[in-house]
Amino acid sequence: MTLAQLRYAITVANSNSMNEAARNLFISQPSLSSAIRELEEEIGVELFRRTNRGISVTPEGEEFLGYARQVVEQYELIESKYVSKEHTKKKFSVSMQHYTFAVNAFVEMVKQFGMDEYEFAVHETRTYDIITDVKDFKSEIGILYLNDFNHKVLEKLFHEFNLEFHPILECSIYVYMWKGHPLADRDLITLEDLREYPCLSFEQGTYNSFYFAEEVLSTYEYKRLIKANDRATLLNLMVGLNGYTLCSGIICEELNGSDYCAVKLDSDEVMTIGYLARKGTTISKLGQKYLEEIAKYKDKALR
């Protein structure tokens, strides 16, 4: 196995076409196809499925490419530092469910390290994408929650992808709404109280099983349900339609503003919010600092 073969495989995966990949690599298509076949034979894994419409990466190929990207990136860092003598920025990336406090922790971490020496990325995304981002080395850390309902399914997936979940904080369930909502002045809200108001939920795409929902009580039969794919849209729907969502109760007015509130839901459900990382890997200095910033929200979780 050579570094060139790893680069070829990554380029093919990014191109979804052997011809396009060959053009990008400035080699002939037969030479590229031969190199990929030799790699597949050596590792005993089919990386790509060939069809009349092009090629697609196999599940086994996705796992292999995750390692391949890490190897190539590490080589390029070594090459730039010791061969080309270039100054290369260290990288840190995190994927997360739509938690304002997790974004705020990222902001504080970036402020402390600055952007002259480091390159940062943050992905607010779907639950399954968080898991695969960490599996494929796109992100070092993933932030999501487990509870009694989803933990068996998600932990099975973590085990399959060689990932570990580490708890950060536990919190009760709160109803998040704008302060002009008719129920905003309550001390406690029941699901029956909410029946006539639209429940707002983050859309999960292909992996829309109840187990991947970002909101607890995902199997409850809501009379009115609206799905959206970003936090700003959810906030607009709260104001425009008196909608609500179920959350951890950790409020970050720095990012969402002061027009919203959280009221305790009459439920015994508990969320365990934690971070996902690859098993056996050491968290980077940037990752450790990010987790320190998130841990500060333990005392801000409403009970």
Backbone hydrogen bonds, N-H to C=O, Kabsch-Sander energy under -0.5 kcal/mol:
donor,donor_aa,acceptor,acceptor_aa,energy
6,L,2,T,-1.7
7,R,3,L,-2.3
8,Y,4,A,-2.5
9,A,5,Q,-2.5
10,I,6,L,-2.2
11,T,7,R,-2.4
12,V,8,Y,-2.5
13,A,9,A,-2.3
14,N,10,I,-2.0
15,S,11,T,-1.5
16,N,12,V,-2.4
21,A,17,S,-2.3
22,A,18,M,-2.2
23,R,19,N,-2.0
24,N,20,E,-2.3
25,L,21,A,-1.8
26,F,22,A,-0.8
26,F,23,R,-0.6
27,I,22,A,-2.1
32,L,28,S,-2.0
33,S,29,Q,-2.7
34,S,30,P,-2.3
35,A,31,S,-2.1
36,I,32,L,-2.4
37,R,33,S,-2.3
38,E,34,S,-2.4
39,L,35,A,-1.9
40,E,36,I,-2.5
41,E,37,R,-2.4
42,E,38,E,-2.1
43,I,39,L,-2.3
44,G,40,E,-1.4
45,V,40,E,-1.1
47,L,45,V,-0.8
49,R,56,S,-2.9
50,R,48,F,-0.5
51,T,54,G,-3.2
54,G,51,T,-1.3
55,I,16,N,-1.2
56,S,49,R,-1.7
58,T,47,L,-2.3
62,E,58,T,-2.3
63,E,59,P,-1.6
64,F,60,E,-2.2
65,L,61,G,-2.9
66,G,62,E,-1.5
67,Y,63,E,-1.4
68,A,64,F,-2.6
69,R,65,L,-2.8
70,Q,66,G,-1.4
71,V,67,Y,-2.3
72,V,68,A,-2.7
73,E,69,R,-2.7
74,Q,70,Q,-2.4
75,Y,71,V,-2.3
76,E,72,V,-2.4
77,L,73,E,-2.0
78,I,74,Q,-2.2
79,E,75,Y,-3.0
80,S,76,E,-2.5
81,K,77,L,-2.0
82,Y,78,I,-2.9
83,V,78,I,-0.5
83,V,79,E,-1.9
84,S,79,E,-2.9
85,K,79,E,-0.5
86,E,80,S,-3.9
88,T,86,E,-0.8
90,K,117,E,-1.9
92,F,119,E,-2.1
94,V,121,A,-1.8
95,S,141,I,-2.4
96,M,123,H,-2.9
97,Q,143,I,-2.0
99,Y,97,Q,-2.6
100,T,98,H,-0.6
103,V,99,Y,-1.5
104,N,100,T,-2.6
105,A,101,F,-2.2
106,F,102,A,-1.4
107,V,103,V,-2.3
108,E,104,N,-2.3
109,M,105,A,-2.1
110,V,106,F,-2.5
111,K,107,V,-2.3
112,Q,108,E,-1.6
113,F,109,M,-1.8
114,G,110,V,-3.1
119,E,90,K,-3.2
121,A,92,F,-1.7
123,H,94,V,-2.4
124,E,122,V,-0.5
125,T,96,M,-2.4
125,T,123,H,-0.8
130,I,126,R,-2.1
131,I,127,T,-1.7
132,T,128,Y,-2.3
133,D,129,D,-2.6
134,V,130,I,-1.8
135,K,131,I,-2.2
136,D,132,T,-2.8
137,F,134,V,-1.2
138,K,133,D,-1.9
139,S,133,D,-1.7
140,E,93,S,-2.2
141,I,93,S,-1.1
142,G,276,L,-1.9
143,I,95,S,-2.4
144,L,142,G,-0.5
144,L,274,G,-1.7
146,L,272,T,-2.3
151,H,147,N,-2.0
154,L,150,N,-2.4
155,E,151,H,-2.7
156,K,152,K,-1.5
157,L,153,V,-1.5
158,F,154,L,-2.6
159,H,155,E,-2.4
160,E,156,K,-2.0
161,F,157,L,-2.0
162,N,159,H,-1.1
163,L,158,F,-3.0
164,E,277,A,-2.9
166,H,275,Y,-2.8
168,I,273,I,-2.6
169,L,273,I,-2.2
171,C,271,M,-2.2
172,S,302,L,-1.1
173,I,269,E,-0.5
174,Y,247,C,-2.4
175,V,263,V,-3.5
176,Y,174,Y,-0.6
176,Y,245,T,-3.4
177,M,175,V,-0.5
177,M,261,C,-2.3
179,K,259,D,-2.8
181,H,178,W,-2.1
184,A,181,H,-1.9
186,R,183,L,-1.9
189,I,264,K,-2.3
194,L,190,T,-1.1
195,R,192,E,-1.1
197,Y,194,L,-2.1
199,C,224,R,-2.6
200,L,244,Y,-3.4
201,S,226,I,-2.6
203,E,228,A,-3.5
207,Y,204,Q,-0.9
208,N,206,T,-1.5
212,F,209,S,-1.6
213,A,210,F,-1.2
220,Y,217,L,-1.3
222,Y,220,Y,-1.5
226,I,199,C,-2.8
228,A,201,S,-2.5
234,L,230,D,-1.6
235,L,231,R,-2.2
236,N,232,A,-1.9
237,L,233,T,-2.3
238,M,234,L,-1.9
239,V,235,L,-1.5
240,G,236,N,-2.9
241,L,237,L,-2.4
242,N,238,M,-0.8
243,G,237,L,-1.2
244,Y,198,P,-1.8
245,T,176,Y,-1.8
247,C,174,Y,-2.8
251,I,249,G,-0.8
255,L,252,C,-1.2
256,N,252,C,-2.0
257,G,253,E,-1.6
261,C,177,M,-3.0
263,V,175,V,-2.3
264,K,187,D,-0.5
265,L,173,I,-2.5
266,D,189,I,-3.0
267,S,265,L,-2.0
271,M,171,C,-2.8
272,T,146,L,-2.7
273,I,169,L,-2.4
273,I,271,M,-0.6
274,G,144,L,-2.7
275,Y,166,H,-2.5
276,L,142,G,-3.1
277,A,164,E,-2.0
279,K,162,N,-2.7
281,T,278,R,-1.6
283,I,281,T,-0.5
288,Q,284,S,-2.7
289,K,285,K,-2.0
290,Y,286,L,-2.3
291,L,287,G,-2.4
292,E,288,Q,-1.9
293,E,289,K,-2.0
294,I,290,Y,-2.1
295,A,291,L,-2.4
296,K,292,E,-0.8
296,K,293,E,-0.6
297,Y,294,I,-2.3
298,K,295,A,-1.8
299,D,296,K,-0.5
300,K,297,Y,-0.7
301,A,297,Y,-0.8
301,A,298,K,-0.7
